[in-house]
Structures are given as C-alpha cells and as structure tokens.
Amino acid sequence: MSFSIAVQTLDFDVGREYAELITDDTTAGAVVFFVGRVRDMNYAQAVKRMSLEYYPGMTETVLQQILDEAKKRWELIAGRVVHRVGDLHAGEQIVFVGVSSAHREHAFQAAEFLMDFLKTRAPFWKKETNINGAEKWVDANENDQQRASRWE
Amino acid sequence: MIRVVFLAQLREQLKTEEVLIQAAGIDSIALLKQYLILQNPEWEKFLCNSKLLVAINHAYAKGDAAIRPGDEVAFFPPVTGG
C-alpha cells in the first residue's frame, strides 16, 4: 500500500482519495480522514478568500517526512496527504489527511499527529483577504505548537 | 555561491525574493545574516526576528548552522498551513 503526498492548486475529491486509500486491501479495518476547509471567519474577521503560498521542493519533502514518521510510530497500511495552494475561497477544501490501519486507535492517532505536525512544520503560509478587500498574513497559532509538542 | 530565498511575509517586507551571494568566508547562517544586514541595513528588524525559521537545502536548520557554497538557504516566518 502507498504513502503519498500531493501539493496542488486543483481541488481534491474525498471519495476518490478514500477509494484509493483502500484499493486492493482487505486488512484495513479502520480508515480515518480529516478535511480542512477555508473558514469564513477567523479571529472575528470575515474572510472572503485566502492565498496559500508554499516553498516548492521543501514543502513536499517535509510532508513526505511527516508521513514517513507516522508510518514508523503507528501500524498503518496506507497514508495520504493532499494540500492545496494558490487562491481559495471561503468554504473550499484546503487539506486532506487520510490513514488506514487494522486498528482504529492507530488510525485516529496517526491522523491527528499528521495534522498537528503539518500545521507546525510544513512550509505553507496563508494570506487572508477580508470582505473589505484588506489583506493580512495569518499569524501562527501558539495552540497548534502546543498540540504538536504532545507528540515529541 | 550561496542562493538565499525569502518567503511569504518576509519576502514582502524585504521586497526581495532571492539573492545570490558570492562573498567568500560566509560559512554559517549567523554570518550570512550579518552580511545581508550590512548590505541592506533596513533588513535588520525583519531578519533579527527571533521567530524567523531557517532552512538549508530544504531541511530545517538552526541559526548557527554551517553553510557551504552551492547551498540554498531559506528564511521564512512561522508556518500557517493546514
């Protein structure tokens, strides 16, 4: 089974990602996935759209490293991370993280680990545009850092 | 030669995406920062931000890490993906 990542401007199809995660496999009794979307409010500011920047080369490398780390820590059968970049509007999908395992606790924990590490390690930056047209770079969240440190 | 790239908000603050450094003797991130600030004094307040992250050849590095000719060094703000 595969452990793959993708950084892309195109939207992803959750159904297809799930189908590919379980293709030709009957051992995975548990599949957990997470989808992150563009929220229309952030710190009481109405967000119209956001632009996602990344560091080509490093971003892909870090995502694959995080996925490989999850594979080492839990008994996983397959894993997939898809992250979008470019201009996204409120309500659009940003990120997909999916893992399969024989056991649900491994799948739940690995999915949470992947998101926590992705948020604090993977080189992506969000710039929001509010409904008045003002642009603002999103500040890193202390809480995300604390969540990620649980797995150290 | 060392290639230095600036990303996201830092790129906008410095109004610079990339610089190529030819100067001899710049063998650490700390020296590279000093050199960049010497060339562009207005960059100091942005490059001395303690939250800034550094990568050498696409891997995270510490502020005192060694660098060699041919390396690609990146400076960027804390990440906000997901």
gemmi code that builds the backbone of each chain (N, CA, C; Angstrom):
import gemmi

chains = {
    "A": [
        ("MET", (0.848, -1.204, 0.000), (0.000, 0.000, 0.000), (0.876, 1.244, 0.000)),
        ("SER", (0.316, 2.347, -0.376), (1.174, 3.507, -0.597), (1.032, 4.591, 0.466)),
        ("PHE", (2.088, 5.341, 0.588), (2.119, 6.503, 1.464), (2.556, 7.669, 0.586)),
        ("SER", (1.587, 8.455, 0.150), (1.932, 9.502, -0.817), (1.389, 10.863, -0.407)),
        ("ILE", (2.014, 11.873, -0.983), (1.607, 13.255, -0.701), (1.408, 13.993, -2.030)),
        ("ALA", (0.651, 15.076, -1.984), (0.493, 15.921, -3.167), (0.290, 17.365, -2.720)),
        ("VAL", (0.928, 18.275, -3.452), (0.701, 19.712, -3.254), (0.168, 20.192, -4.591)),
        ("GLN", (-1.028, 20.757, -4.597), (-1.668, 21.065, -5.877), (-2.616, 22.255, -5.772)),
        ("THR", (-2.860, 22.907, -6.927), (-3.826, 24.007, -6.938), (-5.243, 23.449, -7.104)),
        ("LEU", (-5.359, 22.309, -7.770), (-6.676, 21.719, -8.022), (-7.333, 21.211, -6.746)),
        ("ASP", (-8.660, 21.203, -6.756), (-9.418, 20.635, -5.640), (-9.214, 19.120, -5.627)),
        ("PHE", (-9.501, 18.492, -4.494), (-9.419, 17.028, -4.410), (-10.809, 16.460, -4.168)),
        ("ASP", (-10.959, 15.192, -4.531), (-12.237, 14.502, -4.394), (-12.084, 13.519, -3.222)),
        ("VAL", (-12.782, 13.806, -2.122), (-12.636, 12.997, -0.908), (-13.000, 11.534, -1.184)),
        ("GLY", (-14.040, 11.318, -1.975), (-14.461, 9.953, -2.303), (-13.371, 9.179, -3.029)),
        ("ARG", (-12.719, 9.874, -3.948), (-11.657, 9.218, -4.712), (-10.442, 8.949, -3.825)),
        ("GLU", (-10.116, 9.914, -2.963), (-8.980, 9.721, -2.058), (-9.237, 8.516, -1.138)),
        ("TYR", (-10.456, 8.413, -0.654), (-10.816, 7.284, 0.219), (-10.727, 5.973, -0.551)),
        ("ALA", (-11.267, 5.972, -1.759), (-11.253, 4.747, -2.575), (-9.820, 4.287, -2.828)),
        ("GLU", (-8.932, 5.259, -3.110), (-7.538, 4.896, -3.392), (-6.820, 4.404, -2.135)),
        ("LEU", (-7.227, 4.944, -0.999), (-6.618, 4.541, 0.266), (-6.904, 3.062, 0.574)),
        ("ILE", (-8.045, 2.577, 0.148), (-8.425, 1.197, 0.486), (-8.361, 0.227, -0.694)),
        ("THR", (-7.880, 0.703, -1.850), (-7.800, -0.147, -3.041), (-6.998, -1.425, -2.775)),
        ("ASP", (-7.520, -2.543, -3.223), (-6.833, -3.841, -3.125), (-6.428, -4.203, -1.706)),
        ("ASP", (-7.154, -3.734, -0.736), (-6.777, -4.024, 0.638), (-7.988, -4.468, 1.448)),
        ("THR", (-7.817, -5.595, 2.141), (-8.916, -6.068, 2.989), (-8.471, -6.176, 4.448)),
        ("THR", (-7.248, -5.700, 4.709), (-6.737, -5.807, 6.080), (-7.033, -4.566, 6.927)),
        ("ALA", (-7.289, -3.446, 6.257), (-7.518, -2.196, 6.986), (-8.943, -2.145, 7.518)),
        ("GLY", (-9.064, -2.411, 8.802), (-10.388, -2.366, 9.416), (-10.795, -0.965, 9.804)),
        ("ALA", (-9.840, -0.053, 9.750), (-10.131, 1.319, 10.178), (-9.532, 2.327, 9.212)),
        ("VAL", (-10.335, 3.276, 8.814), (-9.850, 4.382, 7.977), (-10.291, 5.673, 8.648)),
        ("VAL", (-9.330, 6.584, 8.862), (-9.664, 7.885, 9.434), (-9.176, 8.940, 8.465)),
        ("PHE", (-10.041, 9.900, 8.150), (-9.532, 11.025, 7.375), (-10.062, 12.345, 7.894)),
        ("PHE", (-9.301, 13.387, 7.580), (-9.614, 14.745, 8.017), (-9.600, 15.638, 6.790)),
        ("VAL", (-10.579, 16.539, 6.723), (-10.598, 17.530, 5.651), (-10.608, 18.920, 6.282)),
        ("GLY", (-9.650, 19.750, 5.900), (-9.622, 21.136, 6.371), (-10.212, 22.031, 5.295)),
        ("ARG", (-11.021, 23.010, 5.709), (-11.668, 23.916, 4.753), (-11.391, 25.379, 5.117)),
        ("VAL", (-11.588, 26.257, 4.159), (-11.430, 27.695, 4.413), (-12.659, 28.174, 5.178)),
        ("ARG", (-12.401, 28.667, 6.391), (-13.477, 29.154, 7.241), (-13.827, 30.586, 6.842)),
        ("ASP", (-15.088, 30.959, 6.992), (-15.450, 32.330, 6.585), (-15.181, 33.352, 7.686)),
        ("MET", (-14.810, 32.878, 8.891), (-14.456, 33.812, 9.965), (-13.144, 33.363, 10.583)),
        ("ASN", (-12.249, 34.309, 10.838), (-11.004, 33.992, 11.528), (-10.713, 35.141, 12.484)),
        ("TYR", (-10.683, 34.860, 13.781), (-10.486, 35.882, 14.810), (-11.421, 37.072, 14.580)),
        ("ALA", (-12.710, 36.747, 14.400), (-13.767, 37.752, 14.261), (-13.668, 38.592, 12.986)),
        ("GLN", (-12.829, 38.158, 12.057), (-12.738, 38.865, 10.773), (-13.422, 38.021, 9.710)),
        ("ALA", (-14.297, 38.658, 8.941), (-14.964, 37.924, 7.865), (-13.978, 37.722, 6.711)),
        ("VAL", (-13.709, 36.463, 6.394), (-12.726, 36.143, 5.365), (-13.434, 35.836, 4.048)),
        ("LYS", (-13.001, 36.513, 3.004), (-13.610, 36.296, 1.692), (-12.848, 35.220, 0.919)),
        ("ARG", (-11.519, 35.360, 0.945), (-10.698, 34.353, 0.278), (-9.326, 34.350, 0.918)),
        ("MET", (-8.521, 33.365, 0.573), (-7.148, 33.355, 1.050), (-6.232, 32.838, -0.030)),
        ("SER", (-4.977, 33.230, 0.120), (-3.986, 32.797, -0.829), (-2.970, 31.959, -0.059)),
        ("LEU", (-2.688, 30.775, -0.555), (-1.767, 29.860, 0.132), (-0.461, 29.757, -0.629)),
        ("GLU", (0.610, 30.130, 0.053), (1.941, 30.074, -0.550), (2.699, 28.871, 0.024)),
        ("TYR", (3.652, 28.332, -0.749), (4.472, 27.245, -0.230), (5.896, 27.390, -0.743)),
        ("TYR", (6.765, 26.515, -0.316), (8.175, 26.548, -0.726), (8.432, 25.294, -1.553)),
        ("PRO", (8.292, 25.406, -2.886), (8.413, 24.227, -3.752), (9.698, 23.461, -3.457)),
        ("GLY", (9.584, 22.167, -3.323), (10.750, 21.338, -3.011), (10.774, 21.000, -1.533)),
        ("MET", (10.840, 22.023, -0.687), (10.888, 21.747, 0.758), (9.518, 21.288, 1.261)),
        ("THR", (8.455, 21.913, 0.793), (7.131, 21.556, 1.300), (6.833, 20.075, 1.047)),
        ("GLU", (7.093, 19.616, -0.158), (6.845, 18.206, -0.491), (7.726, 17.290, 0.365)),
        ("THR", (8.989, 17.684, 0.524), (9.924, 16.873, 1.316), (9.433, 16.738, 2.758)),
        ("VAL", (9.017, 17.860, 3.347), (8.574, 17.841, 4.747), (7.291, 17.014, 4.888)),
        ("LEU", (6.357, 17.166, 3.958), (5.110, 16.381, 4.049), (5.413, 14.880, 4.000)),
        ("GLN", (6.323, 14.496, 3.099), (6.663, 13.076, 2.996), (7.359, 12.600, 4.277)),
        ("GLN", (8.200, 13.454, 4.860), (8.884, 13.087, 6.114), (7.874, 12.885, 7.246)),
        ("ILE", (6.867, 13.754, 7.304), (5.863, 13.650, 8.357), (5.071, 12.345, 8.185)),
        ("LEU", (4.746, 12.040, 6.936), (4.000, 10.801, 6.661), (4.854, 9.572, 7.010)),
        ("ASP", (6.137, 9.628, 6.665), (7.039, 8.511, 6.985), (7.171, 8.348, 8.500)),
        ("GLU", (7.172, 9.474, 9.204), (7.274, 9.425, 10.664), (6.019, 8.763, 11.259)),
        ("ALA", (4.872, 9.088, 10.732), (3.619, 8.491, 11.207), (3.639, 6.974, 10.985)),
        ("LYS", (4.193, 6.580, 9.852), (4.284, 5.160, 9.493), (5.173, 4.404, 10.483)),
        ("LYS", (6.212, 5.090, 10.971), (7.114, 4.479, 11.944), (6.446, 4.339, 13.305)),
        ("ARG", (5.644, 5.337, 13.673), (5.075, 5.365, 15.027), (3.833, 4.508, 15.197)),
        ("TRP", (3.060, 4.323, 14.118), (1.826, 3.546, 14.231), (1.776, 2.471, 13.156)),
        ("GLU", (0.941, 1.482, 13.377), (0.799, 0.399, 12.409), (-0.185, 0.836, 11.337)),
        ("LEU", (0.352, 1.417, 10.293), (-0.504, 1.932, 9.230), (-0.374, 1.072, 7.978)),
        ("ILE", (-1.437, 1.020, 7.226), (-1.432, 0.261, 5.973), (-1.254, 1.212, 4.778)),
        ("ALA", (-1.891, 2.349, 4.857), (-1.725, 3.358, 3.800), (-1.910, 4.747, 4.390)),
        ("GLY", (-1.370, 5.731, 3.697), (-1.495, 7.116, 4.162), (-1.470, 8.066, 2.982)),
        ("ARG", (-2.153, 9.182, 3.134), (-2.220, 10.141, 2.031), (-2.393, 11.547, 2.591)),
        ("VAL", (-1.606, 12.484, 2.067), (-1.753, 13.887, 2.439), (-1.859, 14.701, 1.151)),
        ("VAL", (-2.909, 15.495, 1.032), (-3.063, 16.397, -0.117), (-3.244, 17.802, 0.438)),
        ("HIS", (-2.455, 18.746, -0.044), (-2.589, 20.134, 0.418), (-2.679, 21.040, -0.792)),
        ("ARG", (-3.671, 21.911, -0.769), (-3.828, 22.832, -1.901), (-3.057, 24.132, -1.671)),
        ("VAL", (-2.688, 24.782, -2.785), (-2.028, 26.080, -2.729), (-2.711, 27.000, -3.738)),
        ("GLY", (-2.382, 28.299, -3.658), (-2.990, 29.258, -4.579), (-4.177, 29.942, -3.926)),
        ("ASP", (-5.066, 30.483, -4.746), (-6.209, 31.245, -4.230), (-7.391, 30.338, -3.914)),
        ("LEU", (-7.905, 30.469, -2.684), (-9.030, 29.642, -2.245), (-10.102, 30.538, -1.626)),
        ("HIS", (-11.348, 30.207, -1.871), (-12.459, 30.992, -1.314), (-13.061, 30.296, -0.105)),
        ("ALA", (-13.790, 31.070, 0.700), (-14.440, 30.512, 1.893), (-15.266, 29.290, 1.498)),
        ("GLY", (-15.123, 28.232, 2.286), (-15.871, 27.004, 2.029), (-15.109, 25.978, 1.207)),
        ("GLU", (-14.030, 26.403, 0.549), (-13.273, 25.442, -0.263), (-12.406, 24.533, 0.608)),
        ("GLN", (-12.110, 23.373, 0.079), (-11.253, 22.415, 0.786), (-9.791, 22.845, 0.658)),
        ("ILE", (-9.055, 22.704, 1.776), (-7.619, 23.046, 1.755), (-6.753, 21.800, 1.842)),
        ("VAL", (-7.099, 20.923, 2.801), (-6.183, 19.819, 3.095), (-6.942, 18.517, 3.342)),
        ("PHE", (-6.334, 17.428, 2.889), (-6.863, 16.090, 3.149), (-5.757, 15.262, 3.788)),
        ("VAL", (-6.090, 14.630, 4.914), (-5.166, 13.698, 5.546), (-5.934, 12.401, 5.774)),
        ("GLY", (-5.429, 11.302, 5.262), (-6.134, 10.026, 5.427), (-5.172, 8.902, 5.747)),
        ("VAL", (-5.573, 8.031, 6.671), (-4.737, 6.875, 7.007), (-5.618, 5.644, 7.193)),
        ("SER", (-5.049, 4.487, 6.911), (-5.776, 3.244, 7.173), (-4.903, 2.330, 8.017)),
        ("SER", (-5.568, 1.537, 8.839), (-4.866, 0.642, 9.760), (-5.790, -0.514, 10.087)),
        ("ALA", (-5.210, -1.573, 10.654), (-6.052, -2.674, 11.114), (-6.852, -2.230, 12.339)),
        ("HIS", (-6.305, -1.264, 13.081), (-6.908, -0.848, 14.352), (-7.236, 0.630, 14.385)),
        ("ARG", (-8.400, 0.939, 14.942), (-8.823, 2.341, 14.877), (-7.967, 3.283, 15.706)),
        ("GLU", (-7.415, 2.813, 16.853), (-6.627, 3.758, 17.661), (-5.371, 4.214, 16.908)),
        ("HIS", (-4.804, 3.315, 16.124), (-3.640, 3.705, 15.321), (-4.045, 4.735, 14.268)),
        ("ALA", (-5.179, 4.499, 13.631), (-5.631, 5.409, 12.567), (-5.993, 6.783, 13.137)),
        ("PHE", (-6.730, 6.791, 14.250), (-7.108, 8.076, 14.867), (-5.863, 8.875, 15.258)),
        ("GLN", (-4.963, 8.208, 15.971), (-3.781, 8.925, 16.470), (-2.890, 9.415, 15.334)),
        ("ALA", (-2.687, 8.559, 14.344), (-1.812, 8.950, 13.231), (-2.399, 10.141, 12.474)),
        ("ALA", (-3.698, 10.148, 12.284), (-4.327, 11.265, 11.551), (-4.147, 12.566, 12.328)),
        ("GLU", (-4.311, 12.479, 13.647), (-4.160, 13.686, 14.468), (-2.696, 14.166, 14.465)),
        ("PHE", (-1.793, 13.213, 14.592), (-0.361, 13.523, 14.534), (-0.016, 14.212, 13.211)),
        ("LEU", (-0.511, 13.655, 12.110), (-0.217, 14.219, 10.791), (-0.678, 15.670, 10.694)),
        ("MET", (-1.887, 15.947, 11.167), (-2.389, 17.324, 11.105), (-1.590, 18.253, 12.018)),
        ("ASP", (-1.294, 17.792, 13.233), (-0.542, 18.629, 14.178), (0.842, 18.963, 13.630)),
        ("PHE", (1.509, 17.969, 13.054), (2.845, 18.207, 12.519), (2.797, 19.028, 11.239)),
        ("LEU", (1.805, 18.735, 10.405), (1.653, 19.502, 9.164), (1.497, 20.991, 9.488)),
        ("LYS", (0.654, 21.283, 10.462), (0.369, 22.677, 10.807), (1.578, 23.419, 11.365)),
        ("THR", (2.482, 22.708, 12.001), (3.616, 23.384, 12.641), (4.943, 23.204, 11.896)),
        ("ARG", (5.003, 22.272, 10.937), (6.274, 22.007, 10.245), (6.244, 22.277, 8.742)),
        ("ALA", (5.131, 21.994, 8.095), (5.123, 22.085, 6.634), (5.103, 23.553, 6.190)),
        ("PRO", (6.026, 23.929, 5.291), (6.109, 25.331, 4.864), (4.947, 25.755, 3.956)),
        ("PHE", (3.888, 26.209, 4.606), (2.761, 26.834, 3.911), (2.466, 28.122, 4.668)),
        ("TRP", (2.008, 29.138, 3.938), (1.630, 30.404, 4.582), (0.326, 30.890, 3.980)),
        ("LYS", (-0.563, 31.335, 4.884), (-1.871, 31.820, 4.439), (-1.936, 33.339, 4.518)),
        ("LYS", (-2.456, 33.913, 3.467), (-2.733, 35.358, 3.482), (-4.228, 35.511, 3.220)),
        ("GLU", (-4.918, 36.132, 4.166), (-6.365, 36.278, 4.033), (-6.746, 37.629, 3.443)),
        ("THR", (-7.831, 37.619, 2.694), (-8.425, 38.872, 2.222), (-9.820, 38.935, 2.826)),
        ("ASN", (-10.112, 40.013, 3.575), (-11.435, 40.084, 4.202), (-12.459, 40.688, 3.241)),
        ("ILE", (-13.707, 40.792, 3.697), (-14.759, 41.247, 2.777), (-14.571, 42.704, 2.327)),
        ("ASN", (-13.716, 43.466, 3.046), (-13.448, 44.843, 2.629), (-12.253, 44.930, 1.676)),
        ("GLY", (-11.672, 43.772, 1.385), (-10.546, 43.747, 0.448), (-9.183, 43.892, 1.101)),
        ("ALA", (-9.146, 44.021, 2.446), (-7.861, 44.169, 3.134), (-7.160, 42.818, 3.258)),
        ("GLU", (-5.841, 42.824, 3.006), (-5.059, 41.582, 3.075), (-4.304, 41.493, 4.395)),
        ("LYS", (-4.177, 40.256, 4.902), (-3.453, 40.068, 6.157), (-2.836, 38.676, 6.185)),
        ("TRP", (-1.546, 38.612, 6.524), (-0.910, 37.304, 6.688), (-1.424, 36.694, 7.998)),
        ("VAL", (-1.749, 35.437, 7.966), (-2.252, 34.758, 9.159), (-1.082, 34.512, 10.117)),
        ("ASP", (-1.309, 34.791, 11.413), (-0.271, 34.545, 12.418), (-0.279, 33.078, 12.838)),
        ("ALA", (0.893, 32.551, 13.124), (0.982, 31.175, 13.621), (0.281, 31.114, 14.981)),
        ("ASN", (-0.384, 29.998, 15.218), (-1.175, 29.803, 16.426), (-0.375, 29.053, 17.493)),
        ("GLU", (-0.213, 29.684, 18.665), (0.523, 29.067, 19.792), (-0.057, 27.699, 20.152)),
        ("ASN", (-1.370, 27.638, 20.096), (-2.085, 26.418, 20.451), (-1.681, 25.238, 19.552)),
        ("ASP", (-1.434, 25.529, 18.262), (-1.002, 24.480, 17.328), (0.350, 23.928, 17.759)),
        ("GLN", (1.221, 24.846, 18.212), (2.561, 24.464, 18.647), (2.470, 23.521, 19.860)),
        ("GLN", (1.572, 23.874, 20.792), (1.392, 23.041, 21.987), (0.838, 21.670, 21.634)),
        ("ARG", (-0.108, 21.660, 20.702), (-0.693, 20.378, 20.276), (0.382, 19.484, 19.658)),
        ("ALA", (1.242, 20.093, 18.836), (2.287, 19.310, 18.175), (3.302, 18.782, 19.179)),
        ("SER", (3.545, 19.544, 20.247), (4.566, 19.132, 21.215), (4.133, 17.904, 22.018)),
        ("ARG", (2.846, 17.581, 21.983), (2.387, 16.348, 22.652), (3.048, 15.111, 22.070)),
        ("TRP", (3.449, 15.189, 20.811), (3.966, 14.000, 20.125), (5.477, 13.901, 20.173)),
        ("GLU", (6.139, 14.880, 20.831), (7.614, 14.866, 20.850), (8.120, 13.665, 21.625)),
    ],
    "B": [
        ("MET", (29.041, 30.096, -4.455), (27.851, 30.943, -4.428), (26.755, 30.326, -3.543)),
        ("ILE", (26.105, 31.197, -2.794), (25.006, 30.731, -1.945), (23.723, 31.419, -2.407)),
        ("ARG", (22.698, 30.612, -2.577), (21.410, 31.159, -3.006), (20.563, 31.362, -1.745)),
        ("VAL", (20.035, 32.557, -1.569), (19.214, 32.852, -0.394), (17.813, 33.226, -0.850)),
        ("VAL", (16.802, 32.543, -0.323), (15.426, 32.866, -0.711), (14.624, 33.326, 0.509)),
        ("PHE", (13.711, 34.232, 0.259), (12.843, 34.770, 1.314), (11.403, 34.455, 0.919)),
        ("LEU", (10.621, 34.004, 1.890), (9.273, 33.558, 1.559), (8.192, 34.298, 2.338)),
        ("ALA", (6.993, 34.276, 1.748), (5.780, 34.800, 2.382), (5.945, 36.252, 2.842)),
        ("GLN", (5.536, 36.521, 4.102), (5.546, 37.901, 4.586), (6.948, 38.510, 4.561)),
        ("LEU", (7.946, 37.680, 4.849), (9.325, 38.182, 4.856), (9.738, 38.693, 3.477)),
        ("ARG", (9.321, 37.982, 2.424), (9.633, 38.414, 1.055), (9.049, 39.804, 0.794)),
        ("GLU", (7.817, 40.014, 1.281), (7.164, 41.312, 1.087), (7.853, 42.402, 1.904)),
        ("GLN", (8.257, 42.058, 3.135), (8.925, 43.049, 3.989), (10.256, 43.486, 3.383)),
        ("LEU", (11.012, 42.517, 2.848), (12.326, 42.825, 2.277), (12.225, 43.269, 0.820)),
        ("LYS", (11.046, 43.103, 0.237), (10.822, 43.396, -1.185), (11.838, 42.642, -2.059)),
        ("THR", (12.176, 41.459, -1.616), (13.183, 40.649, -2.315), (12.813, 39.172, -2.213)),
        ("GLU", (12.900, 38.496, -3.345), (12.548, 37.089, -3.392), (13.780, 36.198, -3.211)),
        ("GLU", (14.898, 36.693, -3.759), (16.093, 35.849, -3.810), (17.346, 36.698, -3.990)),
        ("VAL", (18.422, 36.296, -3.330), (19.719, 36.935, -3.604), (20.778, 35.857, -3.757)),
        ("LEU", (21.770, 36.138, -4.597), (22.891, 35.215, -4.786), (24.109, 35.863, -4.148)),
        ("ILE", (24.749, 35.122, -3.249), (25.890, 35.661, -2.508), (27.173, 35.008, -3.000)),
        ("GLN", (28.110, 35.867, -3.413), (29.393, 35.365, -3.935), (30.496, 35.477, -2.894)),
        ("ALA", (30.268, 36.351, -1.890), (31.325, 36.688, -0.939), (31.950, 35.446, -0.291)),
        ("ALA", (33.267, 35.476, -0.160), (33.984, 34.354, 0.450), (33.875, 34.451, 1.976)),
        ("GLY", (34.007, 33.331, 2.633), (34.088, 33.333, 4.093), (32.755, 33.303, 4.818)),
        ("ILE", (31.654, 33.313, 4.073), (30.354, 33.234, 4.749), (30.013, 31.752, 4.923)),
        ("ASP", (30.342, 31.223, 6.105), (30.210, 29.777, 6.284), (29.211, 29.386, 7.369)),
        ("SER", (28.384, 30.343, 7.795), (27.340, 29.997, 8.762), (26.123, 30.898, 8.544)),
        ("ILE", (24.983, 30.455, 9.051), (23.754, 31.242, 8.944), (23.943, 32.588, 9.642)),
        ("ALA", (24.604, 32.558, 10.794), (24.810, 33.786, 11.552), (25.604, 34.812, 10.729)),
        ("LEU", (26.675, 34.345, 10.071), (27.486, 35.248, 9.247), (26.708, 35.743, 8.030)),
        ("LEU", (25.920, 34.850, 7.476), (25.111, 35.220, 6.311), (24.142, 36.353, 6.681)),
        ("LYS", (23.498, 36.210, 7.834), (22.571, 37.255, 8.293), (23.304, 38.575, 8.461)),
        ("GLN", (24.480, 38.517, 9.110), (25.284, 39.734, 9.319), (25.611, 40.401, 7.985)),
        ("TYR", (25.994, 39.575, 7.030), (26.359, 40.083, 5.700), (25.150, 40.749, 5.025)),
        ("LEU", (24.010, 40.072, 5.091), (22.792, 40.609, 4.461), (22.398, 41.952, 5.078)),
        ("ILE", (22.556, 42.049, 6.403), (22.180, 43.281, 7.101), (23.177, 44.404, 6.792)),
        ("LEU", (24.447, 44.034, 6.635), (25.465, 45.018, 6.259), (25.148, 45.619, 4.883)),
        ("GLN", (24.722, 44.745, 3.970), (24.385, 45.199, 2.615), (23.069, 45.979, 2.580)),
        ("ASN", (22.135, 45.590, 3.496), (20.793, 46.185, 3.497), (20.378, 46.491, 4.939)),
        ("PRO", (20.869, 47.614, 5.493), (20.615, 47.909, 6.915), (19.122, 47.891, 7.264)),
        ("GLU", (18.259, 48.240, 6.299), (16.816, 48.286, 6.585), (16.232, 46.879, 6.775)),
        ("TRP", (16.998, 45.845, 6.509), (16.510, 44.468, 6.683), (16.660, 43.983, 8.127)),
        ("GLU", (17.439, 44.739, 8.924), (17.801, 44.237, 10.252), (16.585, 43.826, 11.090)),
        ("LYS", (15.592, 44.734, 11.178), (14.467, 44.436, 12.077), (13.680, 43.204, 11.633)),
        ("PHE", (13.733, 42.898, 10.344), (12.999, 41.721, 9.861), (13.827, 40.439, 10.038)),
        ("LEU", (15.122, 40.536, 9.739), (15.969, 39.336, 9.816), (16.337, 38.970, 11.261)),
        ("CYS", (16.214, 39.925, 12.176), (16.564, 39.628, 13.570), (15.354, 39.176, 14.379)),
        ("ASN", (14.221, 38.989, 13.715), (13.026, 38.461, 14.375), (13.317, 37.032, 14.859)),
        ("SER", (13.212, 36.821, 16.175), (13.599, 35.522, 16.736), (12.671, 34.376, 16.306)),
        ("LYS", (11.504, 34.716, 15.769), (10.573, 33.660, 15.333), (10.863, 33.160, 13.914)),
        ("LEU", (11.742, 33.875, 13.225), (12.060, 33.509, 11.841), (12.626, 32.088, 11.763)),
        ("LEU", (12.229, 31.334, 10.752), (12.729, 29.974, 10.577), (13.749, 29.960, 9.435)),
        ("VAL", (14.661, 28.995, 9.515), (15.728, 28.881, 8.520), (15.777, 27.455, 7.990)),
        ("ALA", (16.007, 27.332, 6.694), (16.213, 26.002, 6.101), (17.456, 26.051, 5.228)),
        ("ILE", (18.210, 24.943, 5.250), (19.353, 24.795, 4.350), (19.054, 23.599, 3.456)),
        ("ASN", (19.057, 23.821, 2.160), (18.756, 22.761, 1.192), (17.470, 21.998, 1.550)),
        ("HIS", (16.432, 22.761, 1.869), (15.092, 22.226, 2.120), (14.945, 21.466, 3.434)),
        ("ALA", (15.914, 21.613, 4.352), (15.782, 20.992, 5.672), (15.922, 22.080, 6.735)),
        ("TYR", (15.095, 21.995, 7.777), (15.179, 22.993, 8.844), (16.578, 23.009, 9.448)),
        ("ALA", (17.051, 24.218, 9.785), (18.389, 24.357, 10.364), (18.339, 25.366, 11.504)),
        ("LYS", (19.357, 25.321, 12.346), (19.443, 26.268, 13.449), (20.174, 27.532, 13.000)),
        ("GLY", (20.028, 28.569, 13.810), (20.602, 29.870, 13.465), (22.115, 29.890, 13.384)),
        ("ASP", (22.786, 28.879, 13.997), (24.250, 28.860, 13.962), (24.783, 27.760, 13.038)),
        ("ALA", (23.899, 27.185, 12.212), (24.309, 26.074, 11.335), (25.342, 26.532, 10.301)),
        ("ALA", (26.167, 25.590, 9.877), (27.195, 25.877, 8.876), (26.585, 25.842, 7.480)),
        ("ILE", (27.113, 26.665, 6.585), (26.682, 26.625, 5.184), (27.902, 26.560, 4.278)),
        ("ARG", (27.678, 26.018, 3.076), (28.773, 25.855, 2.118), (28.353, 26.408, 0.756)),
        ("PRO", (29.332, 26.723, -0.094), (28.984, 27.180, -1.443), (28.076, 26.144, -2.117)),
        ("GLY", (27.087, 26.618, -2.840), (26.164, 25.704, -3.510), (24.887, 25.483, -2.723)),
        ("ASP", (24.902, 25.875, -1.442), (23.703, 25.675, -0.618), (22.594, 26.649, -0.996)),
        ("GLU", (21.368, 26.195, -0.748), (20.222, 27.092, -0.855), (19.702, 27.334, 0.567)),
        ("VAL", (19.746, 28.592, 0.978), (19.279, 28.950, 2.334), (17.953, 29.679, 2.203)),
        ("ALA", (16.984, 29.302, 3.048), (15.695, 29.988, 3.014), (15.378, 30.563, 4.389)),
        ("PHE", (14.839, 31.773, 4.389), (14.355, 32.402, 5.612), (12.857, 32.584, 5.442)),
        ("PHE", (12.092, 32.226, 6.484), (10.648, 32.407, 6.373), (9.980, 32.501, 7.747)),
        ("PRO", (8.773, 33.088, 7.780), (8.053, 33.218, 9.042), (7.482, 31.880, 9.501)),
        ("PRO", (7.006, 31.792, 10.760), (6.361, 30.557, 11.218), (5.267, 30.132, 10.229)),
        ("VAL", (5.096, 28.830, 10.081), (4.204, 28.307, 9.032), (2.743, 28.305, 9.496)),
        ("THR", (1.833, 28.424, 8.536), (0.408, 28.539, 8.875), (-0.487, 27.733, 7.941)),
        ("GLY", (0.000, 26.549, 7.537), (-0.812, 25.730, 6.632), (-1.870, 24.932, 7.357)),
        ("GLY", (-2.479, 24.011, 6.620), (-3.457, 23.103, 7.213), (-4.864, 23.652, 7.187)),
    ],
}
model = gemmi.Model(1)
for chain_id, residues in chains.items():
    chain = gemmi.Chain(chain_id)
    for i, (resn, *xyz) in enumerate(residues, 1):
        res = gemmi.Residue()
        res.name, res.seqid = resn, gemmi.SeqId(i, " ")
        for name, pos in zip(("N", "CA", "C"), xyz):
            atom = gemmi.Atom()
            atom.name, atom.element = name, gemmi.Element(name[0])
            atom.pos, atom.b_iso = gemmi.Position(*pos), 0.0
            res.add_atom(atom)
        chain.add_residue(res)
    model.add_chain(chain)
structure = gemmi.Structure()
structure.add_model(model)
structure.setup_entities()
